[in-house]
Each structure stands twice: as structure tokens, then as C-alpha cells.
Amino acid sequence: MTAAPQERLAANSAIVLGKAVLRAADRLRISHALLSKVLGLSPATITRLHQGTYELKLGTKEWDFSLLFVRLYRSLDSIVSDDQMAHQWLNSENLGLHSKPITLIQTTEGLVRVVQYLDSSRGIV
């Protein structure tokens, strides 16, 4: 009997995380094609996520990448507080990362590096 509330909680969490990922991508002007690379999902799956016919699965890599991506957005937003500046930061060469963050986040290692970089930068502010 306790499975039903846990299942509802997981379903609600999946809906919230899916919306957060899509909103962050939209605010950063990241295309569905690029988002699919970041999350490790097909472009068709991203479209279904956008349409509300697909939910992220708790305990999977897509879930972990989604959490990291939302964390990236939140950290960047807390530093620059402007979506245009955040988009510009993502697409500009970064001396500390030795690459453009938008390129890095397309791999697991790169996404983690960018999130760690932003977290450490946010700690300084």
C-alpha cells in the first residue's frame, strides 16, 4: 500500500524535473537537438518530453544529467542574473575551462566540469 504514494511522488518529481529542464534550456536558448546531446536522449524523446508524453526516469543517467543541467542553469543564473548574459557566457570561450561551456556540456565529463566550475565561482561571489 505504500507503493502508491511513492509512485505518485516519483511521477510528480519526473514532471517537475522535466519542466525545469525544458525551462532552463529555453531560457538559455538551447535547442532540442543540443539538449538531447546533453541529456543523452534522442531528439524525438526531447520532443515528447516537451509535449508532456514522456517523463524522465528516476535513477537513470537521463535523470542525473537533467539534475546537473538544472543545477548548471541555477548556478549560472545566480551569478549573472540575466538570461542573455548566461547564453553569452555559455557560447563564449572560457579561459578557466579552456573551451566554450556549450561545447563541454555535450559530454558527461564536460557537464560535470562546467557545473563544478560554476559552483566554485558562485562560492566566491
C-alpha positions in Angstrom: 0.0 0.0 0.0 2.9 2.4 0.5 4.0 1.9 -3.1 1.2 4.2 -4.5 2.4 7.3 -2.6 6.0 6.6 -3.6 5.0 6.1 -7.2 3.0 9.4 -7.2 6.0 11.2 -5.7 8.3 9.8 -8.4 5.8 10.7 -11.1 5.5 14.3 -9.7 9.2 14.6 -9.4 9.6 13.5 -13.0 7.1 16.1 -14.2 8.8 18.9 -12.2 12.3 17.9 -13.3 11.2 17.6 -16.9 9.6 21.1 -16.8 12.7 22.6 -15.1 15.0 21.1 -17.8 12.9 22.5 -20.6 12.5 25.9 -19.0 16.3 26.1 -18.4 17.0 25.1 -22.0 14.5 27.6 -23.2 15.9 30.4 -21.1 19.5 29.6 -22.2 18.3 29.3 -25.9 19.5 25.7 -26.1 17.8 23.8 -29.0 16.1 20.5 -28.6 18.9 18.8 -30.6 21.6 20.2 -28.3 19.5 19.3 -25.2 19.2 15.8 -26.5 23.1 15.5 -26.5 23.4 17.0 -23.0 20.8 14.6 -21.6 21.8 11.6 -23.7 18.3 11.3 -25.1 17.1 11.2 -28.7 15.7 14.4 -30.3 12.4 12.6 -30.6 12.4 11.9 -26.9 13.1 15.6 -26.1 10.1 16.5 -28.3 7.9 14.0 -26.4 9.2 15.5 -23.1 8.2 18.9 -24.4 4.8 17.6 -25.4 4.3 16.0 -22.0 4.1 12.5 -23.3 7.5 11.4 -21.8 8.7 11.6 -18.3 12.3 11.4 -17.1 13.0 8.1 -15.3 14.3 8.3 -11.7 17.5 6.5 -11.1 18.8 6.7 -14.7 21.5 8.6 -16.4 18.9 10.9 -18.0 17.7 11.8 -14.5 21.3 12.6 -13.3 22.1 14.6 -16.4 18.8 16.5 -16.0 19.6 17.4 -12.4 23.1 18.5 -13.4 21.7 20.7 -16.3 19.2 22.4 -14.0 22.0 22.9 -11.4 24.1 24.5 -14.2 21.3 26.9 -15.0 20.6 27.8 -11.4 24.3 28.4 -10.7 24.7 30.5 -13.8 21.6 32.4 -13.0 22.7 33.2 -9.5 26.0 34.6 -10.9 24.8 36.6 -13.9 21.1 37.1 -13.2 20.3 37.6 -16.8 19.4 35.0 -19.4 21.1 36.9 -22.3 24.3 37.1 -20.4 24.0 33.4 -19.4 23.5 32.5 -23.1 26.5 34.6 -24.0 28.7 33.0 -21.3 27.8 29.5 -22.5 28.8 30.4 -26.1 32.0 32.3 -25.3 35.5 30.9 -24.9 36.2 30.4 -21.2 39.9 30.7 -20.1 39.3 28.8 -16.9 37.6 25.9 -18.7 39.8 26.1 -21.8 36.8 25.8 -24.1 33.3 27.1 -24.7 31.0 25.8 -22.0 28.3 25.0 -24.6 30.8 22.5 -26.2 31.8 21.0 -22.9 28.3 20.3 -21.6 27.7 17.9 -24.5 29.8 15.2 -22.7 29.4 13.8 -19.2 32.8 14.9 -18.1 32.3 18.4 -19.6 28.9 18.9 -18.0 30.3 17.9 -14.6 33.3 20.2 -15.1 31.1 23.2 -16.0 28.8 22.6 -13.1 31.8 22.4 -10.7 33.3 25.5 -12.2 30.1 27.4 -11.7 29.6 26.1 -8.2 33.1 27.2 -7.2 32.6 30.6 -8.9 29.3 31.0 -7.1 31.0 30.3 -3.8 33.3 33.3 -4.4 30.5 35.8 -5.0 
